[in-house]
Amino acid sequence: MANVTVAHTAAPAGEHGELSAFGLSAGAFVSLAMLVFLGVLVWKKVPGLLVAGLDKQIAGIRARLDEAKKLRAEAEALRDEYARKIAGVEAETAAMVAHADAEARALIAKAETDAAELVQRRTKMAEDKIAAAERAAINEVRAKAADAATKAAAAILAAKHDAAADKPLVDKTIAGLNRIN
C-alpha cells in the first residue's frame, strides 16, 4: 500500500486536528471510497441484478395475481352455475308440488264421484229389492185372495146350487155358445 502521511496541524487549544491522507480530508476520503464502491457495484452489474430480481418478483406477483383472477372467475362461474341449478331445482320442485296438488285434487274429485255413484247404485239396488219384495207380497196376497175367493165361491155354490139349479144355467151357457158359432 501507499505511504500514508498524517499531517498534524496545530490546532487551537481544545480543538483536535483533522487527519488527511493523500491530501484528502476524511470526508473527501469517505466520499471517494463510496464512489469507488458504487463504481464496483455498477461495474459488476449489481443494479441490473437487483432490477432483474425485482422484475422476477414482480413477474411472480403478476402471475399469482393472474392465477388469482382466473380462480376468482372460475369460482364466480361455479357460483353462477350452482345458482342457476338451485333456481332450476326450485322451479322443478314447485312444478312437482303443483302437479302433486293437482293429482291429489283430481283423486279427491274422482273418489267423491265414485262414492256418489256407489251410493246411487246401492240406493237403486235397495229400491229394486224393495219393489220386488212389494210385488212378491202383492202377488202372494192376490194368490191367497184368489184362492180364498175360489174356496168361498165353491162353498157358496155348493150350498146354494144343486143339480136342478145348475141345469138351466148349463143350458143357457150352451145356447149362448151356439149363437156365437
TORGUVO-302574 format. One record per atom (N, C-alpha, C): x, y, z; residue in three letters; residue number from 1; atom name. Coordinates in steps of 0.05 Angstrom, whole numbers, plus 5000, padded with zeros to 4 digits. Layout:
N
{{X; Y; Z}; ALA; NUM; CA};
...
END
This chain:
181
{{5016; 4977; 5000}; MET; 1; N};
{{5000; 5000; 5000}; MET; 1; CA};
{{5017; 5025; 5000}; MET; 1; C};
{{5004; 5046; 4994}; ALA; 2; N};
{{5019; 5071; 4992}; ALA; 2; CA};
{{5024; 5082; 5020}; ALA; 2; C};
{{5043; 5100; 5019}; ASN; 3; N};
{{5050; 5112; 5045}; ASN; 3; CA};
{{5029; 5132; 5052}; ASN; 3; C};
{{5022; 5130; 5076}; VAL; 4; N};
{{5001; 5148; 5085}; VAL; 4; CA};
{{5015; 5168; 5104}; VAL; 4; C};
{{5012; 5191; 5098}; THR; 5; N};
{{5024; 5211; 5116}; THR; 5; CA};
{{5001; 5225; 5131}; THR; 5; C};
{{5006; 5227; 5154}; VAL; 6; N};
{{4986; 5240; 5171}; VAL; 6; CA};
{{4998; 5267; 5179}; VAL; 6; C};
{{4984; 5287; 5172}; ALA; 7; N};
{{4994; 5313; 5179}; ALA; 7; CA};
{{4978; 5324; 5202}; ALA; 7; C};
{{4993; 5333; 5221}; HIS; 8; N};
{{4980; 5345; 5244}; HIS; 8; CA};
{{4985; 5375; 5242}; HIS; 8; C};
{{4965; 5388; 5244}; THR; 9; N};
{{4968; 5417; 5244}; THR; 9; CA};
{{4963; 5427; 5272}; THR; 9; C};
{{4973; 5447; 5277}; ALA; 10; N};
{{4970; 5458; 5303}; ALA; 10; CA};
{{4942; 5468; 5306}; ALA; 10; C};
{{4930; 5460; 5326}; ALA; 11; N};
{{4902; 5468; 5330}; ALA; 11; CA};
{{4901; 5486; 5354}; ALA; 11; C};
{{4882; 5503; 5354}; PRO; 12; N};
{{4879; 5520; 5377}; PRO; 12; CA};
{{4873; 5502; 5401}; PRO; 12; C};
{{4877; 5512; 5423}; ALA; 13; N};
{{4873; 5496; 5448}; ALA; 13; CA};
{{4844; 5486; 5449}; ALA; 13; C};
{{4841; 5460; 5455}; GLY; 14; N};
{{4815; 5448; 5458}; GLY; 14; CA};
{{4804; 5437; 5432}; GLY; 14; C};
{{4818; 5442; 5410}; GLU; 15; N};
{{4808; 5431; 5385}; GLU; 15; CA};
{{4827; 5409; 5376}; GLU; 15; C};
{{4816; 5390; 5362}; HIS; 16; N};
{{4832; 5368; 5351}; HIS; 16; CA};
{{4838; 5374; 5323}; HIS; 16; C};
{{4859; 5363; 5314}; GLY; 17; N};
{{4866; 5368; 5287}; GLY; 17; CA};
{{4853; 5347; 5269}; GLY; 17; C};
{{4851; 5355; 5243}; GLU; 18; N};
{{4837; 5337; 5224}; GLU; 18; CA};
{{4858; 5320; 5211}; GLU; 18; C};
{{4852; 5295; 5206}; LEU; 19; N};
{{4870; 5277; 5193}; LEU; 19; CA};
{{4866; 5279; 5163}; LEU; 19; C};
{{4888; 5274; 5148}; SER; 20; N};
{{4886; 5274; 5119}; SER; 20; CA};
{{4904; 5252; 5108}; SER; 20; C};
{{4895; 5241; 5086}; ALA; 21; N};
{{4912; 5221; 5073}; ALA; 21; CA};
{{4912; 5227; 5043}; ALA; 21; C};
{{4934; 5225; 5031}; PHE; 22; N};
{{4937; 5231; 5003}; PHE; 22; CA};
{{4927; 5259; 4997}; PHE; 22; C};
{{4927; 5275; 5015}; GLY; 23; N};
{{4919; 5302; 5012}; GLY; 23; CA};
{{4889; 5306; 5013}; GLY; 23; C};
{{4875; 5285; 5022}; LEU; 24; N};
{{4846; 5286; 5023}; LEU; 24; CA};
{{4838; 5287; 5053}; LEU; 24; C};
{{4818; 5302; 5057}; SER; 25; N};
{{4808; 5302; 5084}; SER; 25; CA};
{{4791; 5277; 5089}; SER; 25; C};
{{4783; 5272; 5113}; ALA; 26; N};
{{4769; 5248; 5120}; ALA; 26; CA};
{{4742; 5247; 5105}; ALA; 26; C};
{{4728; 5269; 5103}; GLY; 27; N};
{{4703; 5269; 5088}; GLY; 27; CA};
{{4706; 5264; 5059}; GLY; 27; C};
{{4728; 5275; 5047}; ALA; 28; N};
{{4733; 5270; 5019}; ALA; 28; CA};
{{4741; 5241; 5015}; ALA; 28; C};
{{4757; 5231; 5034}; PHE; 29; N};
{{4765; 5203; 5032}; PHE; 29; CA};
{{4741; 5184; 5032}; PHE; 29; C};
{{4722; 5189; 5050}; VAL; 30; N};
{{4698; 5173; 5052}; VAL; 30; CA};
{{4681; 5176; 5027}; VAL; 30; C};
{{4680; 5200; 5016}; SER; 31; N};
{{4666; 5204; 4991}; SER; 31; CA};
{{4678; 5189; 4968}; SER; 31; C};
{{4706; 5190; 4967}; LEU; 32; N};
{{4720; 5175; 4946}; LEU; 32; CA};
{{4715; 5145; 4949}; LEU; 32; C};
{{4716; 5135; 4973}; ALA; 33; N};
{{4712; 5107; 4978}; ALA; 33; CA};
{{4684; 5099; 4970}; ALA; 33; C};
{{4665; 5116; 4975}; MET; 34; N};
{{4637; 5110; 4968}; MET; 34; CA};
{{4634; 5110; 4938}; MET; 34; C};
{{4647; 5128; 4924}; LEU; 35; N};
{{4646; 5128; 4895}; LEU; 35; CA};
{{4659; 5104; 4883}; LEU; 35; C};
{{4681; 5095; 4894}; VAL; 36; N};
{{4694; 5071; 4885}; VAL; 36; CA};
{{4676; 5047; 4889}; VAL; 36; C};
{{4664; 5046; 4913}; PHE; 37; N};
{{4645; 5024; 4919}; PHE; 37; CA};
{{4622; 5023; 4899}; PHE; 37; C};
{{4610; 5046; 4894}; LEU; 38; N};
{{4588; 5048; 4876}; LEU; 38; CA};
{{4597; 5041; 4847}; LEU; 38; C};
{{4621; 5049; 4840}; GLY; 39; N};
{{4632; 5042; 4814}; GLY; 39; CA};
{{4635; 5012; 4811}; GLY; 39; C};
{{4645; 4999; 4832}; VAL; 40; N};
{{4648; 4969; 4831}; VAL; 40; CA};
{{4620; 4957; 4829}; VAL; 40; C};
{{4601; 4967; 4843}; LEU; 41; N};
{{4574; 4956; 4841}; LEU; 41; CA};
{{4563; 4959; 4813}; LEU; 41; C};
{{4568; 4982; 4800}; VAL; 42; N};
{{4559; 4986; 4773}; VAL; 42; CA};
{{4574; 4968; 4754}; VAL; 42; C};
{{4601; 4966; 4758}; TRP; 43; N};
{{4618; 4950; 4741}; TRP; 43; CA};
{{4610; 4920; 4742}; TRP; 43; C};
{{4603; 4911; 4766}; LYS; 44; N};
{{4594; 4883; 4769}; LYS; 44; CA};
{{4565; 4879; 4762}; LYS; 44; C};
{{4552; 4900; 4753}; LYS; 45; N};
{{4524; 4900; 4744}; LYS; 45; CA};
{{4504; 4892; 4767}; LYS; 45; C};
{{4510; 4900; 4791}; VAL; 46; N};
{{4493; 4894; 4814}; VAL; 46; CA};
{{4466; 4908; 4811}; VAL; 46; C};
{{4464; 4933; 4801}; PRO; 47; N};
{{4437; 4945; 4798}; PRO; 47; CA};
{{4421; 4929; 4779}; PRO; 47; C};
{{4433; 4919; 4757}; GLY; 48; N};
{{4418; 4903; 4738}; GLY; 48; CA};
{{4408; 4877; 4751}; GLY; 48; C};
{{4425; 4865; 4768}; LEU; 49; N};
{{4417; 4841; 4782}; LEU; 49; CA};
{{4394; 4848; 4801}; LEU; 49; C};
{{4396; 4871; 4815}; LEU; 50; N};
{{4375; 4879; 4833}; LEU; 50; CA};
{{4349; 4883; 4817}; LEU; 50; C};
{{4351; 4898; 4795}; VAL; 51; N};
{{4328; 4903; 4778}; VAL; 51; CA};
{{4317; 4877; 4767}; VAL; 51; C};
{{4334; 4859; 4758}; ALA; 52; N};
{{4325; 4833; 4748}; ALA; 52; CA};
{{4311; 4817; 4770}; ALA; 52; C};
{{4322; 4817; 4794}; GLY; 53; N};
{{4309; 4803; 4817}; GLY; 53; CA};
{{4282; 4816; 4823}; GLY; 53; C};
{{4281; 4842; 4823}; LEU; 54; N};
{{4256; 4855; 4828}; LEU; 54; CA};
{{4236; 4849; 4805}; LEU; 54; C};
{{4246; 4849; 4780}; ASP; 55; N};
{{4229; 4843; 4758}; ASP; 55; CA};
{{4218; 4814; 4760}; ASP; 55; C};
{{4235; 4796; 4769}; LYS; 56; N};
{{4226; 4768; 4774}; LYS; 56; CA};
{{4204; 4767; 4795}; LYS; 56; C};
{{4208; 4782; 4816}; GLN; 57; N};
{{4188; 4783; 4837}; GLN; 57; CA};
{{4162; 4795; 4827}; GLN; 57; C};
{{4165; 4817; 4811}; ILE; 58; N};
{{4142; 4830; 4800}; ILE; 58; CA};
{{4127; 4810; 4781}; ILE; 58; C};
{{4143; 4796; 4765}; ALA; 59; N};
{{4130; 4777; 4746}; ALA; 59; CA};
{{4117; 4754; 4762}; ALA; 59; C};
{{4129; 4745; 4784}; GLY; 60; N};
{{4117; 4724; 4801}; GLY; 60; CA};
{{4091; 4734; 4813}; GLY; 60; C};
{{4092; 4759; 4823}; ILE; 61; N};
{{4068; 4771; 4835}; ILE; 61; CA};
{{4046; 4774; 4814}; ILE; 61; C};
{{4054; 4783; 4790}; ARG; 62; N};
{{4034; 4786; 4769}; ARG; 62; CA};
{{4022; 4758; 4761}; ARG; 62; C};
{{4039; 4738; 4760}; ALA; 63; N};
{{4029; 4711; 4754}; ALA; 63; CA};
{{4010; 4701; 4775}; ALA; 63; C};
{{4017; 4706; 4800}; ARG; 64; N};
{{3999; 4698; 4822}; ARG; 64; CA};
{{3973; 4714; 4821}; ARG; 64; C};
{{3975; 4740; 4814}; LEU; 65; N};
{{3951; 4756; 4811}; LEU; 65; CA};
{{3933; 4746; 4788}; LEU; 65; C};
{{3946; 4739; 4766}; ASP; 66; N};
{{3931; 4729; 4743}; ASP; 66; CA};
{{3918; 4702; 4750}; ASP; 66; C};
{{3933; 4686; 4764}; GLU; 67; N};
{{3922; 4660; 4773}; GLU; 67; CA};
{{3899; 4664; 4792}; GLU; 67; C};
{{3902; 4684; 4810}; ALA; 68; N};
{{3880; 4690; 4829}; ALA; 68; CA};
{{3856; 4700; 4814}; ALA; 68; C};
{{3860; 4717; 4793}; LYS; 69; N};
{{3838; 4727; 4777}; LYS; 69; CA};
{{3824; 4704; 4763}; LYS; 69; C};
{{3840; 4685; 4752}; LYS; 70; N};
{{3828; 4662; 4739}; LYS; 70; CA};
{{3812; 4645; 4758}; LYS; 70; C};
{{3824; 4640; 4782}; LEU; 71; N};
{{3809; 4625; 4802}; LEU; 71; CA};
{{3784; 4639; 4811}; LEU; 71; C};
{{3785; 4666; 4814}; ARG; 72; N};
{{3762; 4680; 4821}; ARG; 72; CA};
{{3740; 4678; 4800}; ARG; 72; C};
{{3748; 4681; 4774}; ALA; 73; N};
{{3729; 4678; 4752}; ALA; 73; CA};
{{3717; 4650; 4752}; ALA; 73; C};
{{3733; 4630; 4756}; GLU; 74; N};
{{3723; 4602; 4757}; GLU; 74; CA};
{{3703; 4599; 4780}; GLU; 74; C};
{{3711; 4611; 4804}; ALA; 75; N};
{{3693; 4609; 4827}; ALA; 75; CA};
{{3667; 4623; 4822}; ALA; 75; C};
{{3668; 4646; 4809}; GLU; 76; N};
{{3644; 4661; 4803}; GLU; 76; CA};
{{3627; 4645; 4783}; GLU; 76; C};
{{3640; 4633; 4763}; ALA; 77; N};
{{3625; 4617; 4744}; ALA; 77; CA};
{{3612; 4593; 4757}; ALA; 77; C};
{{3626; 4580; 4776}; LEU; 78; N};
{{3614; 4558; 4791}; LEU; 78; CA};
{{3591; 4567; 4808}; LEU; 78; C};
{{3595; 4591; 4821}; ARG; 79; N};
{{3574; 4602; 4837}; ARG; 79; CA};
{{3549; 4607; 4820}; ARG; 79; C};
{{3553; 4620; 4797}; ASP; 80; N};
{{3531; 4626; 4779}; ASP; 80; CA};
{{3517; 4600; 4770}; ASP; 80; C};
{{3534; 4580; 4763}; GLU; 81; N};
{{3523; 4554; 4753}; GLU; 81; CA};
{{3506; 4541; 4775}; GLU; 81; C};
{{3517; 4541; 4800}; TYR; 82; N};
{{3501; 4529; 4821}; TYR; 82; CA};
{{3477; 4545; 4828}; TYR; 82; C};
{{3479; 4572; 4825}; ALA; 83; N};
{{3455; 4588; 4830}; ALA; 83; CA};
{{3433; 4582; 4809}; ALA; 83; C};
{{3442; 4578; 4784}; ARG; 84; N};
{{3423; 4570; 4763}; ARG; 84; CA};
{{3411; 4542; 4769}; ARG; 84; C};
{{3428; 4524; 4777}; LYS; 85; N};
{{3419; 4497; 4784}; LYS; 85; CA};
{{3399; 4498; 4807}; LYS; 85; C};
{{3405; 4514; 4827}; ILE; 86; N};
{{3387; 4516; 4850}; ILE; 86; CA};
{{3361; 4528; 4841}; ILE; 86; C};
{{3362; 4549; 4824}; ALA; 87; N};
{{3337; 4561; 4814}; ALA; 87; CA};
{{3321; 4540; 4798}; ALA; 87; C};
{{3336; 4525; 4781}; GLY; 88; N};
{{3322; 4504; 4766}; GLY; 88; CA};
{{3310; 4483; 4784}; GLY; 88; C};
{{3324; 4475; 4805}; VAL; 89; N};
{{3313; 4455; 4823}; VAL; 89; CA};
{{3289; 4466; 4838}; VAL; 89; C};
{{3291; 4492; 4846}; GLU; 90; N};
{{3268; 4504; 4859}; GLU; 90; CA};
{{3244; 4505; 4841}; GLU; 90; C};
{{3248; 4512; 4816}; ALA; 91; N};
{{3226; 4513; 4797}; ALA; 91; CA};
{{3215; 4485; 4792}; ALA; 91; C};
{{3233; 4466; 4790}; GLU; 92; N};
{{3224; 4438; 4786}; GLU; 92; CA};
{{3209; 4428; 4811}; GLU; 92; C};
{{3218; 4435; 4834}; THR; 93; N};
{{3205; 4427; 4859}; THR; 93; CA};
{{3177; 4440; 4860}; THR; 93; C};
{{3175; 4466; 4853}; ALA; 94; N};
{{3149; 4479; 4853}; ALA; 94; CA};
{{3131; 4466; 4833}; ALA; 94; C};
{{3141; 4458; 4810}; ALA; 95; N};
{{3125; 4445; 4789}; ALA; 95; CA};
{{3115; 4418; 4800}; ALA; 95; C};
{{3133; 4403; 4813}; MET; 96; N};
{{3126; 4377; 4824}; MET; 96; CA};
{{3104; 4380; 4845}; MET; 96; C};
{{3107; 4400; 4863}; VAL; 97; N};
{{3087; 4405; 4883}; VAL; 97; CA};
{{3060; 4412; 4871}; VAL; 97; C};
{{3061; 4429; 4850}; ALA; 98; N};
{{3036; 4437; 4837}; ALA; 98; CA};
{{3023; 4412; 4823}; ALA; 98; C};
{{3040; 4396; 4811}; HIS; 99; N};
{{3030; 4372; 4797}; HIS; 99; CA};
{{3018; 4353; 4818}; HIS; 99; C};
{{3032; 4349; 4840}; ALA; 100; N};
{{3022; 4331; 4861}; ALA; 100; CA};
{{2995; 4342; 4873}; ALA; 100; C};
{{2994; 4368; 4876}; ASP; 101; N};
{{2970; 4381; 4886}; ASP; 101; CA};
{{2947; 4376; 4867}; ASP; 101; C};
{{2952; 4380; 4841}; ALA; 102; N};
{{2931; 4376; 4820}; ALA; 102; CA};
{{2922; 4346; 4820}; ALA; 102; C};
{{2942; 4328; 4822}; GLU; 103; N};
{{2935; 4299; 4823}; GLU; 103; CA};
{{2918; 4293; 4847}; GLU; 103; C};
{{2925; 4305; 4870}; ALA; 104; N};
{{2910; 4300; 4895}; ALA; 104; CA};
{{2882; 4310; 4892}; ALA; 104; C};
{{2879; 4334; 4880}; ARG; 105; N};
{{2852; 4345; 4876}; ARG; 105; CA};
{{2836; 4327; 4857}; ARG; 105; C};
{{2849; 4318; 4836}; ALA; 106; N};
{{2835; 4300; 4817}; ALA; 106; CA};
{{2827; 4274; 4830}; ALA; 106; C};
{{2845; 4263; 4846}; LEU; 107; N};
{{2838; 4238; 4860}; LEU; 107; CA};
{{2815; 4242; 4880}; LEU; 107; C};
{{2815; 4265; 4894}; ILE; 108; N};
{{2794; 4270; 4912}; ILE; 108; CA};
{{2767; 4273; 4897}; ILE; 108; C};
{{2768; 4288; 4874}; ALA; 109; N};
{{2744; 4291; 4858}; ALA; 109; CA};
{{2734; 4265; 4848}; ALA; 109; C};
{{2752; 4248; 4838}; LYS; 110; N};
{{2745; 4221; 4828}; LYS; 110; CA};
{{2733; 4204; 4851}; LYS; 110; C};
{{2746; 4205; 4874}; ALA; 111; N};
{{2736; 4190; 4897}; ALA; 111; CA};
{{2708; 4199; 4905}; ALA; 111; C};
{{2703; 4226; 4904}; GLU; 112; N};
{{2677; 4236; 4911}; GLU; 112; CA};
{{2656; 4227; 4890}; GLU; 112; C};
{{2664; 4228; 4864}; THR; 113; N};
{{2646; 4219; 4843}; THR; 113; CA};
{{2640; 4189; 4846}; THR; 113; C};
{{2661; 4174; 4851}; ASP; 114; N};
{{2658; 4144; 4854}; ASP; 114; CA};
{{2640; 4138; 4878}; ASP; 114; C};
{{2644; 4153; 4900}; ALA; 115; N};
{{2628; 4148; 4923}; ALA; 115; CA};
{{2599; 4155; 4918}; ALA; 115; C};
{{2594; 4178; 4904}; ALA; 116; N};
{{2567; 4186; 4897}; ALA; 116; CA};
{{2554; 4165; 4879}; ALA; 116; C};
{{2569; 4155; 4859}; GLU; 117; N};
{{2558; 4134; 4841}; GLU; 117; CA};
{{2552; 4108; 4857}; GLU; 117; C};
{{2570; 4101; 4875}; LEU; 118; N};
{{2566; 4077; 4891}; LEU; 118; CA};
{{2541; 4080; 4908}; LEU; 118; C};
{{2538; 4103; 4921}; VAL; 119; N};
{{2514; 4108; 4937}; VAL; 119; CA};
{{2489; 4106; 4920}; VAL; 119; C};
{{2491; 4118; 4896}; GLN; 120; N};
{{2468; 4117; 4877}; GLN; 120; CA};
{{2461; 4089; 4869}; GLN; 120; C};
{{2482; 4073; 4862}; ARG; 121; N};
{{2478; 4045; 4854}; ARG; 121; CA};
{{2466; 4029; 4877}; ARG; 121; C};
{{2477; 4033; 4901}; ARG; 122; N};
{{2467; 4018; 4924}; ARG; 122; CA};
{{2438; 4026; 4931}; ARG; 122; C};
{{2432; 4052; 4928}; THR; 123; N};
{{2404; 4061; 4933}; THR; 123; CA};
{{2386; 4049; 4912}; THR; 123; C};
{{2394; 4049; 4887}; LYS; 124; N};
{{2377; 4037; 4865}; LYS; 124; CA};
{{2373; 4007; 4871}; LYS; 124; C};
{{2395; 3993; 4879}; MET; 125; N};
{{2392; 3964; 4885}; MET; 125; CA};
{{2373; 3960; 4908}; MET; 125; C};
{{2375; 3977; 4929}; ALA; 126; N};
{{2357; 3974; 4952}; ALA; 126; CA};
{{2328; 3980; 4944}; ALA; 126; C};
{{2325; 4001; 4927}; GLU; 127; N};
{{2297; 4007; 4917}; GLU; 127; CA};
{{2287; 3984; 4900}; GLU; 127; C};
{{2304; 3973; 4883}; ASP; 128; N};
{{2295; 3950; 4867}; ASP; 128; CA};
{{2287; 3926; 4884}; ASP; 128; C};
{{2303; 3921; 4905}; LYS; 129; N};
{{2296; 3898; 4923}; LYS; 129; CA};
{{2270; 3904; 4937}; LYS; 129; C};
{{2266; 3929; 4946}; ILE; 130; N};
{{2241; 3936; 4960}; ILE; 130; CA};
{{2218; 3933; 4941}; ILE; 130; C};
{{2221; 3942; 4916}; ALA; 131; N};
{{2199; 3940; 4896}; ALA; 131; CA};
{{2193; 3910; 4890}; ALA; 131; C};
{{2214; 3894; 4887}; ALA; 132; N};
{{2210; 3865; 4882}; ALA; 132; CA};
{{2196; 3852; 4906}; ALA; 132; C};
{{2204; 3860; 4930}; ALA; 133; N};
{{2191; 3848; 4953}; ALA; 133; CA};
{{2162; 3857; 4954}; ALA; 133; C};
{{2156; 3883; 4948}; GLU; 134; N};
{{2128; 3892; 4947}; GLU; 134; CA};
{{2112; 3876; 4926}; GLU; 134; C};
{{2124; 3873; 4902}; ARG; 135; N};
{{2110; 3858; 4881}; ARG; 135; CA};
{{2105; 3829; 4890}; ARG; 135; C};
{{2125; 3817; 4902}; ALA; 136; N};
{{2122; 3789; 4912}; ALA; 136; CA};
{{2100; 3788; 4933}; ALA; 136; C};
{{2100; 3808; 4951}; ALA; 137; N};
{{2080; 3808; 4972}; ALA; 137; CA};
{{2052; 3812; 4960}; ALA; 137; C};
{{2049; 3830; 4941}; ILE; 138; N};
{{2023; 3836; 4928}; ILE; 138; CA};
{{2014; 3810; 4913}; ILE; 138; C};
{{2033; 3798; 4898}; ASN; 139; N};
{{2025; 3773; 4884}; ASN; 139; CA};
{{2017; 3751; 4903}; ASN; 139; C};
{{2031; 3750; 4926}; GLU; 140; N};
{{2024; 3729; 4946}; GLU; 140; CA};
{{1997; 3735; 4958}; GLU; 140; C};
{{1992; 3760; 4964}; VAL; 141; N};
{{1965; 3768; 4975}; VAL; 141; CA};
{{1944; 3762; 4954}; VAL; 141; C};
{{1949; 3769; 4928}; ARG; 142; N};
{{1929; 3764; 4907}; ARG; 142; CA};
{{1924; 3734; 4904}; ARG; 142; C};
{{1945; 3718; 4905}; ALA; 143; N};
{{1942; 3689; 4903}; ALA; 143; CA};
{{1926; 3678; 4926}; ALA; 143; C};
{{1932; 3688; 4950}; LYS; 144; N};
{{1917; 3678; 4973}; LYS; 144; CA};
{{1887; 3688; 4972}; LYS; 144; C};
{{1884; 3713; 4962}; ALA; 145; N};
{{1856; 3724; 4960}; ALA; 145; CA};
{{1841; 3708; 4938}; ALA; 145; C};
{{1854; 3702; 4916}; ALA; 146; N};
{{1841; 3687; 4895}; ALA; 146; CA};
{{1834; 3659; 4904}; ALA; 146; C};
{{1853; 3647; 4919}; ASP; 147; N};
{{1848; 3620; 4929}; ASP; 147; CA};
{{1825; 3621; 4949}; ASP; 147; C};
{{1825; 3642; 4967}; ALA; 148; N};
{{1803; 3644; 4986}; ALA; 148; CA};
{{1777; 3649; 4973}; ALA; 148; C};
{{1778; 3667; 4951}; ALA; 149; N};
{{1753; 3673; 4937}; ALA; 149; CA};
{{1743; 3648; 4923}; ALA; 149; C};
{{1761; 3633; 4911}; THR; 150; N};
{{1753; 3608; 4897}; THR; 150; CA};
{{1740; 3589; 4917}; THR; 150; C};
{{1753; 3586; 4940}; LYS; 151; N};
{{1742; 3567; 4960}; LYS; 151; CA};
{{1715; 3577; 4970}; LYS; 151; C};
{{1713; 3603; 4974}; ALA; 152; N};
{{1687; 3614; 4984}; ALA; 152; CA};
{{1665; 3611; 4963}; ALA; 152; C};
{{1672; 3617; 4937}; ALA; 153; N};
{{1653; 3614; 4916}; ALA; 153; CA};
{{1644; 3585; 4913}; ALA; 153; C};
{{1663; 3567; 4916}; ALA; 154; N};
{{1656; 3539; 4913}; ALA; 154; CA};
{{1638; 3531; 4936}; ALA; 154; C};
{{1644; 3541; 4960}; ALA; 155; N};
{{1627; 3534; 4983}; ALA; 155; CA};
{{1599; 3546; 4980}; ALA; 155; C};
{{1598; 3571; 4970}; ILE; 156; N};
{{1572; 3584; 4966}; ILE; 156; CA};
{{1556; 3569; 4944}; ILE; 156; C};
{{1570; 3563; 4923}; LEU; 157; N};
{{1557; 3550; 4901}; LEU; 157; CA};
{{1548; 3522; 4910}; LEU; 157; C};
{{1564; 3509; 4924}; ALA; 158; N};
{{1556; 3482; 4933}; ALA; 158; CA};
{{1532; 3484; 4952}; ALA; 158; C};
{{1531; 3505; 4968}; ALA; 159; N};
{{1509; 3507; 4986}; ALA; 159; CA};
{{1483; 3516; 4972}; ALA; 159; C};
{{1484; 3533; 4953}; LYS; 160; N};
{{1460; 3545; 4941}; LYS; 160; CA};
{{1452; 3531; 4915}; LYS; 160; C};
{{1470; 3520; 4902}; HIS; 161; N};
{{1463; 3508; 4876}; HIS; 161; CA};
{{1464; 3478; 4879}; HIS; 161; C};
{{1444; 3466; 4868}; ASP; 162; N};
{{1445; 3436; 4866}; ASP; 162; CA};
{{1443; 3429; 4837}; ASP; 162; C};
{{1439; 3404; 4830}; ALA; 163; N};
{{1439; 3395; 4803}; ALA; 163; CA};
{{1415; 3406; 4788}; ALA; 163; C};
{{1393; 3410; 4800}; ALA; 164; N};
{{1370; 3420; 4787}; ALA; 164; CA};
{{1373; 3450; 4781}; ALA; 164; C};
{{1387; 3465; 4798}; ALA; 165; N};
{{1392; 3493; 4794}; ALA; 165; CA};
{{1413; 3498; 4773}; ALA; 165; C};
{{1431; 3478; 4770}; ASP; 166; N};
{{1453; 3481; 4750}; ASP; 166; CA};
{{1443; 3476; 4722}; ASP; 166; C};
{{1422; 3460; 4718}; LYS; 167; N};
{{1413; 3452; 4692}; LYS; 167; CA};
{{1405; 3476; 4676}; LYS; 167; C};
{{1388; 3495; 4685}; PRO; 168; N};
{{1382; 3518; 4669}; PRO; 168; CA};
{{1406; 3535; 4662}; PRO; 168; C};
{{1425; 3537; 4680}; LEU; 169; N};
{{1450; 3553; 4675}; LEU; 169; CA};
{{1467; 3540; 4654}; LEU; 169; C};
{{1470; 3514; 4654}; VAL; 170; N};
{{1485; 3500; 4634}; VAL; 170; CA};
{{1471; 3502; 4607}; VAL; 170; C};
{{1445; 3500; 4607}; ASP; 171; N};
{{1431; 3502; 4581}; ASP; 171; CA};
{{1433; 3530; 4570}; ASP; 171; C};
{{1432; 3550; 4587}; LYS; 172; N};
{{1434; 3577; 4578}; LYS; 172; CA};
{{1462; 3582; 4567}; LYS; 172; C};
{{1483; 3572; 4579}; THR; 173; N};
{{1511; 3576; 4571}; THR; 173; CA};
{{1515; 3562; 4544}; THR; 173; C};
{{1503; 3538; 4541}; ILE; 174; N};
{{1506; 3524; 4516}; ILE; 174; CA};
{{1492; 3539; 4494}; ILE; 174; C};
{{1469; 3549; 4499}; ALA; 175; N};
{{1454; 3564; 4479}; ALA; 175; CA};
{{1469; 3589; 4471}; ALA; 175; C};
{{1483; 3602; 4490}; GLY; 176; N};
{{1499; 3625; 4484}; GLY; 176; CA};
{{1523; 3618; 4467}; GLY; 176; C};
{{1533; 3594; 4470}; LEU; 177; N};
{{1556; 3585; 4454}; LEU; 177; CA};
{{1547; 3579; 4426}; LEU; 177; C};
{{1522; 3569; 4423}; ASN; 178; N};
{{1512; 3563; 4396}; ASN; 178; CA};
{{1508; 3588; 4380}; ASN; 178; C};
{{1500; 3609; 4393}; ARG; 179; N};
{{1496; 3634; 4379}; ARG; 179; CA};
{{1522; 3647; 4369}; ARG; 179; C};
{{1541; 3643; 4383}; ILE; 180; N};
{{1567; 3655; 4376}; ILE; 180; CA};
{{1578; 3640; 4351}; ILE; 180; C};
{{1574; 3615; 4350}; ASN; 181; N};
{{1585; 3600; 4327}; ASN; 181; CA};
{{1569; 3605; 4304}; ASN; 181; C};
END
